[in-house]
Every structure is written in structure tokens, then in C-alpha cells.
């Protein structure tokens, strides 16, 4: 149980840490997808 809680907590910390860069990553991902299409 403690392992699951720790995993979720670390995941939330990571999400918060990279929250600002998320939009940039998604934008680059969308551009690459359009280039492939």
C-alpha cells in the first residue's frame, strides 16, 4: 500500500514540476504528428 501511495505522490510531484513545460511538449508533439500526416 505504501508503495502505491509513494508512486502516486511522486507522479503528482513530477506533474507539478513539469506543468509549465507541458504545453510546450504537447505543441512540439502535435507539430511532429502533423509533419508525419
C-alpha positions, 0 to 999 in steps of 0.5 A: 500500500505504501508503495502505491501511495509513494508512486502516486505522490511522486507522479503528482510531484513530477506533474507539478514540476513539469506543468509549465513545460507541458504545453510546450511538449504537447505543441512540439508533439502535435507539430511532429504528428502533423509533419508525419500526416 
